[in-house]
Amino acid sequence: MKKHLLFICRASIDRSSAAEALFKDSEDVEARSAGFFPMDSSKKITSEKIRWASTIFVMDEHTEFHKTQLLQKFPEAEEKEIIVLGISNDFCRHDKELERLLRIKLEEWLCEGKNSL
């Protein structure tokens, strides 16, 4: 069964979109990205996206602000595994350092589930 991963950041321009792109060729994982304040309305967090996801990743840097905000706006997310990646908003989408950090942060989760990038 395919895992459904939802990556969330502030605007869904750089961090969550970069994370989604890491799984574009995966046979075991389908990834989507969303944001609290996206420029593109199709990238907005919705109840439908929350229901679709098997695991939700938020990009918070030092706090659990995104996780807290998500749970306040979408109580149904309580039933989901929510992982805080701790990646700051200092990167552009195609930044190699962002990709490296995402791979490192996702490695433990990937190994547990026998998934791959």
Jmol script that loads the backbone (N, CA, C; Angstrom):
load data "model"
ATOM      1  N   MET A   1       0.836  -1.177   0.000  1.00  0.00           N
ATOM      2  CA  MET A   1       0.000   0.000   0.000  1.00  0.00           C
ATOM      3  C   MET A   1       0.888   1.250   0.000  1.00  0.00           C
ATOM      4  N   LYS A   2       0.582   2.183  -0.855  1.00  0.00           N
ATOM      5  CA  LYS A   2       1.352   3.419  -0.963  1.00  0.00           C
ATOM      6  C   LYS A   2       1.157   4.291   0.263  1.00  0.00           C
ATOM      7  N   LYS A   3       2.266   4.885   0.738  1.00  0.00           N
ATOM      8  CA  LYS A   3       2.174   5.848   1.830  1.00  0.00           C
ATOM      9  C   LYS A   3       1.876   7.212   1.237  1.00  0.00           C
ATOM     10  N   HIS A   4       1.065   7.970   1.929  1.00  0.00           N
ATOM     11  CA  HIS A   4       0.705   9.327   1.502  1.00  0.00           C
ATOM     12  C   HIS A   4       1.332  10.321   2.471  1.00  0.00           C
ATOM     13  N   LEU A   5       2.313  11.085   1.984  1.00  0.00           N
ATOM     14  CA  LEU A   5       3.027  12.047   2.813  1.00  0.00           C
ATOM     15  C   LEU A   5       2.608  13.463   2.459  1.00  0.00           C
ATOM     16  N   LEU A   6       2.299  14.240   3.481  1.00  0.00           N
ATOM     17  CA  LEU A   6       1.955  15.642   3.291  1.00  0.00           C
ATOM     18  C   LEU A   6       3.020  16.485   3.984  1.00  0.00           C
ATOM     19  N   PHE A   7       3.698  17.331   3.207  1.00  0.00           N
ATOM     20  CA  PHE A   7       4.727  18.224   3.728  1.00  0.00           C
ATOM     21  C   PHE A   7       4.146  19.630   3.827  1.00  0.00           C
ATOM     22  N   ILE A   8       4.278  20.233   5.006  1.00  0.00           N
ATOM     23  CA  ILE A   8       3.677  21.542   5.256  1.00  0.00           C
ATOM     24  C   ILE A   8       4.736  22.537   5.724  1.00  0.00           C
ATOM     25  N   CYS A   9       4.695  23.722   5.131  1.00  0.00           N
ATOM     26  CA  CYS A   9       5.514  24.839   5.606  1.00  0.00           C
ATOM     27  C   CYS A   9       4.669  26.105   5.523  1.00  0.00           C
ATOM     28  N   ARG A  10       5.295  27.235   5.633  1.00  0.00           N
ATOM     29  CA  ARG A  10       4.544  28.492   5.681  1.00  0.00           C
ATOM     30  C   ARG A  10       3.798  28.772   4.381  1.00  0.00           C
ATOM     31  N   ALA A  11       4.507  28.745   3.245  1.00  0.00           N
ATOM     32  CA  ALA A  11       3.889  29.156   1.978  1.00  0.00           C
ATOM     33  C   ALA A  11       3.871  28.073   0.902  1.00  0.00           C
ATOM     34  N   SER A  12       4.472  26.929   1.173  1.00  0.00           N
ATOM     35  CA  SER A  12       4.547  25.832   0.196  1.00  0.00           C
ATOM     36  C   SER A  12       5.234  26.269  -1.101  1.00  0.00           C
ATOM     37  N   ILE A  13       6.278  27.058  -0.945  1.00  0.00           N
ATOM     38  CA  ILE A  13       7.050  27.484  -2.111  1.00  0.00           C
ATOM     39  C   ILE A  13       8.384  26.751  -2.153  1.00  0.00           C
ATOM     40  N   ASP A  14       9.081  26.717  -1.034  1.00  0.00           N
ATOM     41  CA  ASP A  14      10.433  26.175  -1.030  1.00  0.00           C
ATOM     42  C   ASP A  14      10.549  24.840  -0.294  1.00  0.00           C
ATOM     43  N   ARG A  15      10.446  24.856   1.021  1.00  0.00           N
ATOM     44  CA  ARG A  15      10.745  23.657   1.809  1.00  0.00           C
ATOM     45  C   ARG A  15       9.806  22.493   1.528  1.00  0.00           C
ATOM     46  N   SER A  16       8.511  22.701   1.656  1.00  0.00           N
ATOM     47  CA  SER A  16       7.584  21.579   1.453  1.00  0.00           C
ATOM     48  C   SER A  16       7.556  21.132  -0.005  1.00  0.00           C
ATOM     49  N   SER A  17       7.701  22.061  -0.929  1.00  0.00           N
ATOM     50  CA  SER A  17       7.742  21.691  -2.355  1.00  0.00           C
ATOM     51  C   SER A  17       8.999  20.889  -2.675  1.00  0.00           C
ATOM     52  N   ALA A  18      10.121  21.260  -2.049  1.00  0.00           N
ATOM     53  CA  ALA A  18      11.366  20.506  -2.248  1.00  0.00           C
ATOM     54  C   ALA A  18      11.226  19.093  -1.691  1.00  0.00           C
ATOM     55  N   ALA A  19      10.590  18.962  -0.535  1.00  0.00           N
ATOM     56  CA  ALA A  19      10.379  17.639   0.055  1.00  0.00           C
ATOM     57  C   ALA A  19       9.475  16.788  -0.833  1.00  0.00           C
ATOM     58  N   GLU A  20       8.414  17.378  -1.341  1.00  0.00           N
ATOM     59  CA  GLU A  20       7.512  16.667  -2.257  1.00  0.00           C
ATOM     60  C   GLU A  20       8.287  16.151  -3.471  1.00  0.00           C
ATOM     61  N   ALA A  21       9.159  16.976  -4.014  1.00  0.00           N
ATOM     62  CA  ALA A  21       9.921  16.611  -5.212  1.00  0.00           C
ATOM     63  C   ALA A  21      10.850  15.422  -4.979  1.00  0.00           C
ATOM     64  N   LEU A  22      11.318  15.228  -3.754  1.00  0.00           N
ATOM     65  CA  LEU A  22      12.202  14.099  -3.461  1.00  0.00           C
ATOM     66  C   LEU A  22      11.532  12.757  -3.739  1.00  0.00           C
ATOM     67  N   PHE A  23      10.218  12.713  -3.675  1.00  0.00           N
ATOM     68  CA  PHE A  23       9.486  11.457  -3.834  1.00  0.00           C
ATOM     69  C   PHE A  23       8.804  11.318  -5.189  1.00  0.00           C
ATOM     70  N   LYS A  24       9.113  12.201  -6.130  1.00  0.00           N
ATOM     71  CA  LYS A  24       8.388  12.211  -7.407  1.00  0.00           C
ATOM     72  C   LYS A  24       8.498  10.901  -8.183  1.00  0.00           C
ATOM     73  N   ASP A  25       9.590  10.157  -8.016  1.00  0.00           N
ATOM     74  CA  ASP A  25       9.767   8.905  -8.751  1.00  0.00           C
ATOM     75  C   ASP A  25       9.536   7.668  -7.888  1.00  0.00           C
ATOM     76  N   SER A  26       9.055   7.850  -6.683  1.00  0.00           N
ATOM     77  CA  SER A  26       8.858   6.733  -5.769  1.00  0.00           C
ATOM     78  C   SER A  26       7.640   5.902  -6.155  1.00  0.00           C
ATOM     79  N   GLU A  27       7.804   4.601  -6.058  1.00  0.00           N
ATOM     80  CA  GLU A  27       6.681   3.693  -6.304  1.00  0.00           C
ATOM     81  C   GLU A  27       5.902   3.422  -5.020  1.00  0.00           C
ATOM     82  N   ASP A  28       6.547   3.655  -3.869  1.00  0.00           N
ATOM     83  CA  ASP A  28       5.948   3.328  -2.573  1.00  0.00           C
ATOM     84  C   ASP A  28       5.327   4.517  -1.860  1.00  0.00           C
ATOM     85  N   VAL A  29       5.666   5.725  -2.335  1.00  0.00           N
ATOM     86  CA  VAL A  29       5.256   6.937  -1.634  1.00  0.00           C
ATOM     87  C   VAL A  29       4.666   7.934  -2.614  1.00  0.00           C
ATOM     88  N   GLU A  30       3.537   8.526  -2.216  1.00  0.00           N
ATOM     89  CA  GLU A  30       2.989   9.668  -2.949  1.00  0.00           C
ATOM     90  C   GLU A  30       3.081  10.859  -2.002  1.00  0.00           C
ATOM     91  N   ALA A  31       3.693  11.932  -2.461  1.00  0.00           N
ATOM     92  CA  ALA A  31       3.890  13.104  -1.611  1.00  0.00           C
ATOM     93  C   ALA A  31       3.180  14.318  -2.192  1.00  0.00           C
ATOM     94  N   ARG A  32       2.690  15.154  -1.291  1.00  0.00           N
ATOM     95  CA  ARG A  32       2.085  16.437  -1.658  1.00  0.00           C
ATOM     96  C   ARG A  32       2.623  17.491  -0.706  1.00  0.00           C
ATOM     97  N   SER A  33       2.518  18.740  -1.122  1.00  0.00           N
ATOM     98  CA  SER A  33       2.951  19.832  -0.253  1.00  0.00           C
ATOM     99  C   SER A  33       1.811  20.828  -0.090  1.00  0.00           C
ATOM    100  N   ALA A  34       1.858  21.529   1.027  1.00  0.00           N
ATOM    101  CA  ALA A  34       0.831  22.533   1.317  1.00  0.00           C
ATOM    102  C   ALA A  34       1.428  23.578   2.250  1.00  0.00           C
ATOM    103  N   GLY A  35       0.740  24.723   2.329  1.00  0.00           N
ATOM    104  CA  GLY A  35       1.232  25.790   3.187  1.00  0.00           C
ATOM    105  C   GLY A  35       0.103  26.486   3.923  1.00  0.00           C
ATOM    106  N   PHE A  36       0.471  27.137   5.014  1.00  0.00           N
ATOM    107  CA  PHE A  36      -0.510  27.908   5.771  1.00  0.00           C
ATOM    108  C   PHE A  36      -0.921  29.159   5.014  1.00  0.00           C
ATOM    109  N   PHE A  37       0.023  29.760   4.288  1.00  0.00           N
ATOM    110  CA  PHE A  37      -0.238  30.989   3.537  1.00  0.00           C
ATOM    111  C   PHE A  37       0.339  30.865   2.129  1.00  0.00           C
ATOM    112  N   PRO A  38      -0.162  29.936   1.318  1.00  0.00           N
ATOM    113  CA  PRO A  38       0.426  29.708  -0.009  1.00  0.00           C
ATOM    114  C   PRO A  38       0.088  30.815  -0.999  1.00  0.00           C
ATOM    115  N   MET A  39       0.989  31.016  -1.955  1.00  0.00           N
ATOM    116  CA  MET A  39       0.743  31.969  -3.040  1.00  0.00           C
ATOM    117  C   MET A  39      -0.265  31.374  -4.026  1.00  0.00           C
ATOM    118  N   ASP A  40      -0.219  30.058  -4.188  1.00  0.00           N
ATOM    119  CA  ASP A  40      -1.104  29.321  -5.091  1.00  0.00           C
ATOM    120  C   ASP A  40      -2.188  28.672  -4.232  1.00  0.00           C
ATOM    121  N   SER A  41      -3.440  29.011  -4.456  1.00  0.00           N
ATOM    122  CA  SER A  41      -4.520  28.496  -3.604  1.00  0.00           C
ATOM    123  C   SER A  41      -4.634  26.976  -3.634  1.00  0.00           C
ATOM    124  N   SER A  42      -4.137  26.324  -4.673  1.00  0.00           N
ATOM    125  CA  SER A  42      -4.195  24.863  -4.736  1.00  0.00           C
ATOM    126  C   SER A  42      -3.244  24.228  -3.721  1.00  0.00           C
ATOM    127  N   LYS A  43      -2.337  25.002  -3.175  1.00  0.00           N
ATOM    128  CA  LYS A  43      -1.367  24.495  -2.199  1.00  0.00           C
ATOM    129  C   LYS A  43      -1.803  24.746  -0.758  1.00  0.00           C
ATOM    130  N   LYS A  44      -3.005  25.260  -0.557  1.00  0.00           N
ATOM    131  CA  LYS A  44      -3.509  25.555   0.786  1.00  0.00           C
ATOM    132  C   LYS A  44      -3.803  24.249   1.532  1.00  0.00           C
ATOM    133  N   ILE A  45      -3.557  24.258   2.821  1.00  0.00           N
ATOM    134  CA  ILE A  45      -3.892  23.100   3.648  1.00  0.00           C
ATOM    135  C   ILE A  45      -5.409  22.997   3.720  1.00  0.00           C
ATOM    136  N   THR A  46      -5.915  21.786   3.497  1.00  0.00           N
ATOM    137  CA  THR A  46      -7.357  21.548   3.563  1.00  0.00           C
ATOM    138  C   THR A  46      -7.634  20.291   4.377  1.00  0.00           C
ATOM    139  N   SER A  47      -8.858  20.150   4.830  1.00  0.00           N
ATOM    140  CA  SER A  47      -9.263  18.929   5.535  1.00  0.00           C
ATOM    141  C   SER A  47      -9.092  17.712   4.641  1.00  0.00           C
ATOM    142  N   GLU A  48      -9.369  17.879   3.366  1.00  0.00           N
ATOM    143  CA  GLU A  48      -9.210  16.773   2.416  1.00  0.00           C
ATOM    144  C   GLU A  48      -7.760  16.297   2.368  1.00  0.00           C
ATOM    145  N   LYS A  49      -6.821  17.227   2.338  1.00  0.00           N
ATOM    146  CA  LYS A  49      -5.402  16.850   2.311  1.00  0.00           C
ATOM    147  C   LYS A  49      -4.993  16.171   3.612  1.00  0.00           C
ATOM    148  N   ILE A  50      -5.527  16.650   4.725  1.00  0.00           N
ATOM    149  CA  ILE A  50      -5.234  16.030   6.022  1.00  0.00           C
ATOM    150  C   ILE A  50      -5.756  14.595   6.034  1.00  0.00           C
ATOM    151  N   ARG A  51      -6.978  14.384   5.577  1.00  0.00           N
ATOM    152  CA  ARG A  51      -7.555  13.032   5.534  1.00  0.00           C
ATOM    153  C   ARG A  51      -6.757  12.120   4.608  1.00  0.00           C
ATOM    154  N   TRP A  52      -6.279  12.657   3.488  1.00  0.00           N
ATOM    155  CA  TRP A  52      -5.524  11.890   2.499  1.00  0.00           C
ATOM    156  C   TRP A  52      -4.195  11.379   3.063  1.00  0.00           C
ATOM    157  N   ALA A  53      -3.551  12.180   3.898  1.00  0.00           N
ATOM    158  CA  ALA A  53      -2.199  11.878   4.373  1.00  0.00           C
ATOM    159  C   ALA A  53      -2.167  10.737   5.383  1.00  0.00           C
ATOM    160  N   SER A  54      -1.157   9.885   5.241  1.00  0.00           N
ATOM    161  CA  SER A  54      -0.901   8.891   6.284  1.00  0.00           C
ATOM    162  C   SER A  54       0.093   9.453   7.301  1.00  0.00           C
ATOM    163  N   THR A  55       0.989  10.327   6.843  1.00  0.00           N
ATOM    164  CA  THR A  55       1.956  10.997   7.712  1.00  0.00           C
ATOM    165  C   THR A  55       2.064  12.454   7.281  1.00  0.00           C
ATOM    166  N   ILE A  56       2.152  13.346   8.267  1.00  0.00           N
ATOM    167  CA  ILE A  56       2.281  14.775   7.994  1.00  0.00           C
ATOM    168  C   ILE A  56       3.623  15.252   8.549  1.00  0.00           C
ATOM    169  N   PHE A  57       4.372  15.956   7.719  1.00  0.00           N
ATOM    170  CA  PHE A  57       5.654  16.534   8.120  1.00  0.00           C
ATOM    171  C   PHE A  57       5.517  18.051   8.126  1.00  0.00           C
ATOM    172  N   VAL A  58       5.914  18.683   9.227  1.00  0.00           N
ATOM    173  CA  VAL A  58       5.934  20.145   9.292  1.00  0.00           C
ATOM    174  C   VAL A  58       7.387  20.592   9.412  1.00  0.00           C
ATOM    175  N   MET A  59       7.665  21.795   8.925  1.00  0.00           N
ATOM    176  CA  MET A  59       9.047  22.246   8.791  1.00  0.00           C
ATOM    177  C   MET A  59       9.564  23.108   9.939  1.00  0.00           C
ATOM    178  N   ASP A  60       8.803  23.291  11.002  1.00  0.00           N
ATOM    179  CA  ASP A  60       9.224  24.158  12.112  1.00  0.00           C
ATOM    180  C   ASP A  60      10.718  24.106  12.375  1.00  0.00           C
ATOM    181  N   GLU A  61      11.276  25.286  12.689  1.00  0.00           N
ATOM    182  CA  GLU A  61      12.707  25.338  12.982  1.00  0.00           C
ATOM    183  C   GLU A  61      13.018  24.978  14.434  1.00  0.00           C
ATOM    184  N   HIS A  62      12.538  25.762  15.394  1.00  0.00           N
ATOM    185  CA  HIS A  62      12.896  25.529  16.794  1.00  0.00           C
ATOM    186  C   HIS A  62      11.696  25.249  17.690  1.00  0.00           C
ATOM    187  N   THR A  63      10.533  25.533  17.211  1.00  0.00           N
ATOM    188  CA  THR A  63       9.339  25.353  18.030  1.00  0.00           C
ATOM    189  C   THR A  63       8.396  24.408  17.297  1.00  0.00           C
ATOM    190  N   GLU A  64       7.299  24.124  17.909  1.00  0.00           N
ATOM    191  CA  GLU A  64       6.281  23.303  17.251  1.00  0.00           C
ATOM    192  C   GLU A  64       5.125  24.182  16.797  1.00  0.00           C
ATOM    193  N   PHE A  65       5.441  25.407  16.379  1.00  0.00           N
ATOM    194  CA  PHE A  65       4.412  26.358  15.982  1.00  0.00           C
ATOM    195  C   PHE A  65       3.538  25.813  14.859  1.00  0.00           C
ATOM    196  N   HIS A  66       4.146  25.283  13.803  1.00  0.00           N
ATOM    197  CA  HIS A  66       3.349  24.765  12.681  1.00  0.00           C
ATOM    198  C   HIS A  66       2.465  23.602  13.129  1.00  0.00           C
ATOM    199  N   LYS A  67       3.008  22.734  13.954  1.00  0.00           N
ATOM    200  CA  LYS A  67       2.216  21.601  14.444  1.00  0.00           C
ATOM    201  C   LYS A  67       1.037  22.100  15.278  1.00  0.00           C
ATOM    202  N   THR A  68       1.299  23.035  16.176  1.00  0.00           N
ATOM    203  CA  THR A  68       0.239  23.596  17.016  1.00  0.00           C
ATOM    204  C   THR A  68      -0.816  24.289  16.167  1.00  0.00           C
ATOM    205  N   GLN A  69      -0.369  25.087  15.207  1.00  0.00           N
ATOM    206  CA  GLN A  69      -1.286  25.799  14.317  1.00  0.00           C
ATOM    207  C   GLN A  69      -2.126  24.808  13.511  1.00  0.00           C
ATOM    208  N   LEU A  70      -1.494  23.762  13.026  1.00  0.00           N
ATOM    209  CA  LEU A  70      -2.194  22.736  12.249  1.00  0.00           C
ATOM    210  C   LEU A  70      -3.292  22.077  13.090  1.00  0.00           C
ATOM    211  N   LEU A  71      -2.958  21.692  14.306  1.00  0.00           N
ATOM    212  CA  LEU A  71      -3.927  21.013  15.170  1.00  0.00           C
ATOM    213  C   LEU A  71      -5.069  21.937  15.591  1.00  0.00           C
ATOM    214  N   GLN A  72      -4.794  23.225  15.722  1.00  0.00           N
ATOM    215  CA  GLN A  72      -5.855  24.175  16.057  1.00  0.00           C
ATOM    216  C   GLN A  72      -6.835  24.343  14.902  1.00  0.00           C
ATOM    217  N   LYS A  73      -6.319  24.423  13.689  1.00  0.00           N
ATOM    218  CA  LYS A  73      -7.176  24.641  12.520  1.00  0.00           C
ATOM    219  C   LYS A  73      -7.813  23.358  12.006  1.00  0.00           C
ATOM    220  N   PHE A  74      -7.131  22.235  12.215  1.00  0.00           N
ATOM    221  CA  PHE A  74      -7.603  20.952  11.688  1.00  0.00           C
ATOM    222  C   PHE A  74      -7.510  19.885  12.781  1.00  0.00           C
ATOM    223  N   PRO A  75      -8.480  19.830  13.682  1.00  0.00           N
ATOM    224  CA  PRO A  75      -8.442  18.862  14.781  1.00  0.00           C
ATOM    225  C   PRO A  75      -8.325  17.416  14.302  1.00  0.00           C
ATOM    226  N   GLU A  76      -8.784  17.141  13.083  1.00  0.00           N
ATOM    227  CA  GLU A  76      -8.693  15.781  12.552  1.00  0.00           C
ATOM    228  C   GLU A  76      -7.247  15.332  12.354  1.00  0.00           C
ATOM    229  N   ALA A  77      -6.311  16.266  12.335  1.00  0.00           N
ATOM    230  CA  ALA A  77      -4.889  15.925  12.196  1.00  0.00           C
ATOM    231  C   ALA A  77      -4.364  15.211  13.436  1.00  0.00           C
ATOM    232  N   GLU A  78      -5.081  15.317  14.557  1.00  0.00           N
ATOM    233  CA  GLU A  78      -4.723  14.633  15.801  1.00  0.00           C
ATOM    234  C   GLU A  78      -4.542  13.138  15.573  1.00  0.00           C
ATOM    235  N   GLU A  79      -5.297  12.578  14.642  1.00  0.00           N
ATOM    236  CA  GLU A  79      -5.266  11.138  14.371  1.00  0.00           C
ATOM    237  C   GLU A  79      -4.083  10.727  13.506  1.00  0.00           C
ATOM    238  N   LYS A  80      -3.335  11.679  13.006  1.00  0.00           N
ATOM    239  CA  LYS A  80      -2.234  11.405  12.085  1.00  0.00           C
ATOM    240  C   LYS A  80      -0.891  11.444  12.802  1.00  0.00           C
ATOM    241  N   GLU A  81       0.073  10.746  12.236  1.00  0.00           N
ATOM    242  CA  GLU A  81       1.450  10.883  12.695  1.00  0.00           C
ATOM    243  C   GLU A  81       1.954  12.229  12.162  1.00  0.00           C
ATOM    244  N   ILE A  82       2.386  13.104  13.071  1.00  0.00           N
ATOM    245  CA  ILE A  82       2.906  14.415  12.677  1.00  0.00           C
ATOM    246  C   ILE A  82       4.361  14.489  13.123  1.00  0.00           C
ATOM    247  N   ILE A  83       5.237  14.737  12.161  1.00  0.00           N
ATOM    248  CA  ILE A  83       6.668  14.781  12.429  1.00  0.00           C
ATOM    249  C   ILE A  83       7.177  16.197  12.184  1.00  0.00           C
ATOM    250  N   VAL A  84       7.874  16.745  13.175  1.00  0.00           N
ATOM    251  CA  VAL A  84       8.469  18.073  13.059  1.00  0.00           C
ATOM    252  C   VAL A  84       9.897  17.899  12.544  1.00  0.00           C
ATOM    253  N   LEU A  85      10.187  18.450  11.358  1.00  0.00           N
ATOM    254  CA  LEU A  85      11.500  18.277  10.738  1.00  0.00           C
ATOM    255  C   LEU A  85      12.547  19.280  11.218  1.00  0.00           C
ATOM    256  N   GLY A  86      12.141  20.425  11.716  1.00  0.00           N
ATOM    257  CA  GLY A  86      13.103  21.389  12.235  1.00  0.00           C
ATOM    258  C   GLY A  86      13.974  22.038  11.169  1.00  0.00           C
ATOM    259  N   ILE A  87      13.385  22.413  10.052  1.00  0.00           N
ATOM    260  CA  ILE A  87      14.137  23.043   8.959  1.00  0.00           C
ATOM    261  C   ILE A  87      13.697  24.498   8.827  1.00  0.00           C
ATOM    262  N   SER A  88      14.668  25.396   8.912  1.00  0.00           N
ATOM    263  CA  SER A  88      14.377  26.833   8.893  1.00  0.00           C
ATOM    264  C   SER A  88      13.922  27.312   7.518  1.00  0.00           C
ATOM    265  N   ASN A  89      13.381  28.503   7.498  1.00  0.00           N
ATOM    266  CA  ASN A  89      12.851  29.105   6.272  1.00  0.00           C
ATOM    267  C   ASN A  89      13.929  29.940   5.565  1.00  0.00           C
ATOM    268  N   ASP A  90      15.155  29.433   5.532  1.00  0.00           N
ATOM    269  CA  ASP A  90      16.292  30.165   4.966  1.00  0.00           C
ATOM    270  C   ASP A  90      16.712  29.654   3.594  1.00  0.00           C
ATOM    271  N   PHE A  91      15.938  28.809   2.981  1.00  0.00           N
ATOM    272  CA  PHE A  91      16.363  28.137   1.758  1.00  0.00           C
ATOM    273  C   PHE A  91      15.465  28.451   0.568  1.00  0.00           C
ATOM    274  N   CYS A  92      16.048  28.354  -0.611  1.00  0.00           N
ATOM    275  CA  CYS A  92      15.291  28.378  -1.863  1.00  0.00           C
ATOM    276  C   CYS A  92      14.997  26.929  -2.233  1.00  0.00           C
ATOM    277  N   ARG A  93      13.982  26.710  -3.014  1.00  0.00           N
ATOM    278  CA  ARG A  93      13.518  25.362  -3.323  1.00  0.00           C
ATOM    279  C   ARG A  93      14.609  24.452  -3.886  1.00  0.00           C
ATOM    280  N   HIS A  94      15.442  24.944  -4.769  1.00  0.00           N
ATOM    281  CA  HIS A  94      16.438  24.089  -5.427  1.00  0.00           C
ATOM    282  C   HIS A  94      17.802  24.143  -4.747  1.00  0.00           C
ATOM    283  N   ASP A  95      17.841  24.596  -3.518  1.00  0.00           N
ATOM    284  CA  ASP A  95      19.078  24.688  -2.750  1.00  0.00           C
ATOM    285  C   ASP A  95      19.559  23.279  -2.395  1.00  0.00           C
ATOM    286  N   LYS A  96      20.792  22.970  -2.743  1.00  0.00           N
ATOM    287  CA  LYS A  96      21.356  21.634  -2.461  1.00  0.00           C
ATOM    288  C   LYS A  96      21.441  21.370  -0.957  1.00  0.00           C
ATOM    289  N   GLU A  97      21.687  22.418  -0.178  1.00  0.00           N
ATOM    290  CA  GLU A  97      21.744  22.253   1.272  1.00  0.00           C
ATOM    291  C   GLU A  97      20.364  21.887   1.830  1.00  0.00           C
ATOM    292  N   LEU A  98      19.315  22.460   1.297  1.00  0.00           N
ATOM    293  CA  LEU A  98      17.957  22.099   1.703  1.00  0.00           C
ATOM    294  C   LEU A  98      17.693  20.635   1.379  1.00  0.00           C
ATOM    295  N   GLU A  99      18.050  20.216   0.193  1.00  0.00           N
ATOM    296  CA  GLU A  99      17.852  18.813  -0.192  1.00  0.00           C
ATOM    297  C   GLU A  99      18.635  17.884   0.728  1.00  0.00           C
ATOM    298  N   ARG A 100      19.874  18.248   1.043  1.00  0.00           N
ATOM    299  CA  ARG A 100      20.699  17.428   1.936  1.00  0.00           C
ATOM    300  C   ARG A 100      20.051  17.323   3.321  1.00  0.00           C
ATOM    301  N   LEU A 101      19.606  18.459   3.860  1.00  0.00           N
ATOM    302  CA  LEU A 101      18.949  18.452   5.170  1.00  0.00           C
ATOM    303  C   LEU A 101      17.674  17.617   5.167  1.00  0.00           C
ATOM    304  N   LEU A 102      16.874  17.755   4.131  1.00  0.00           N
ATOM    305  CA  LEU A 102      15.645  16.963   4.037  1.00  0.00           C
ATOM    306  C   LEU A 102      15.963  15.475   4.021  1.00  0.00           C
ATOM    307  N   ARG A 103      16.959  15.086   3.240  1.00  0.00           N
ATOM    308  CA  ARG A 103      17.341  13.666   3.182  1.00  0.00           C
ATOM    309  C   ARG A 103      17.792  13.157   4.551  1.00  0.00           C
ATOM    310  N   ILE A 104      18.605  13.955   5.247  1.00  0.00           N
ATOM    311  CA  ILE A 104      19.078  13.562   6.579  1.00  0.00           C
ATOM    312  C   ILE A 104      17.899  13.429   7.541  1.00  0.00           C
ATOM    313  N   LYS A 105      17.031  14.426   7.556  1.00  0.00           N
ATOM    314  CA  LYS A 105      15.900  14.430   8.490  1.00  0.00           C
ATOM    315  C   LYS A 105      14.909  13.301   8.207  1.00  0.00           C
ATOM    316  N   LEU A 106      14.769  12.946   6.938  1.00  0.00           N
ATOM    317  CA  LEU A 106      13.807  11.907   6.563  1.00  0.00           C
ATOM    318  C   LEU A 106      14.401  10.499   6.643  1.00  0.00           C
ATOM    319  N   GLU A 107      15.713  10.404   6.763  1.00  0.00           N
ATOM    320  CA  GLU A 107      16.398   9.105   6.732  1.00  0.00           C
ATOM    321  C   GLU A 107      15.849   8.120   7.763  1.00  0.00           C
ATOM    322  N   GLU A 108      15.698   8.563   8.999  1.00  0.00           N
ATOM    323  CA  GLU A 108      15.212   7.666  10.051  1.00  0.00           C
ATOM    324  C   GLU A 108      13.822   7.140   9.712  1.00  0.00           C
ATOM    325  N   TRP A 109      12.950   8.036   9.310  1.00  0.00           N
ATOM    326  CA  TRP A 109      11.594   7.611   8.946  1.00  0.00           C
ATOM    327  C   TRP A 109      11.627   6.655   7.759  1.00  0.00           C
ATOM    328  N   LEU A 110      12.457   6.968   6.780  1.00  0.00           N
ATOM    329  CA  LEU A 110      12.544   6.136   5.584  1.00  0.00           C
ATOM    330  C   LEU A 110      13.052   4.742   5.916  1.00  0.00           C
ATOM    331  N   CYS A 111      14.055   4.660   6.776  1.00  0.00           N
ATOM    332  CA  CYS A 111      14.618   3.357   7.143  1.00  0.00           C
ATOM    333  C   CYS A 111      13.608   2.505   7.906  1.00  0.00           C
ATOM    334  N   GLU A 112      12.852   3.126   8.794  1.00  0.00           N
ATOM    335  CA  GLU A 112      11.832   2.396   9.558  1.00  0.00           C
ATOM    336  C   GLU A 112      10.798   1.771   8.642  1.00  0.00           C
ATOM    337  N   GLY A 113      10.402   2.501   7.621  1.00  0.00           N
ATOM    338  CA  GLY A 113       9.363   2.019   6.719  1.00  0.00           C
ATOM    339  C   GLY A 113       9.886   1.324   5.481  1.00  0.00           C
ATOM    340  N   LYS A 114      11.211   1.186   5.391  1.00  0.00           N
ATOM    341  CA  LYS A 114      11.841   0.539   4.232  1.00  0.00           C
ATOM    342  C   LYS A 114      11.505   1.249   2.927  1.00  0.00           C
ATOM    343  N   ASN A 115      11.332   2.562   2.999  1.00  0.00           N
ATOM    344  CA  ASN A 115      11.090   3.370   1.807  1.00  0.00           C
ATOM    345  C   ASN A 115      12.417   3.924   1.332  1.00  0.00           C
ATOM    346  N   SER A 116      12.427   4.509   0.154  1.00  0.00           N
ATOM    347  CA  SER A 116      13.654   5.133  -0.338  1.00  0.00           C
ATOM    348  C   SER A 116      13.324   6.374  -1.146  1.00  0.00           C
ATOM    349  N   LEU A 117      14.302   7.261  -1.219  1.00  0.00           N
ATOM    350  CA  LEU A 117      14.151   8.487  -2.012  1.00  0.00           C
ATOM    351  C   LEU A 117      14.562   8.218  -3.439  1.00  0.00           C
TER     352      LEU A 117
END
end "model"
wireframe off; spacefill off
backbone 0.3
color backbone group
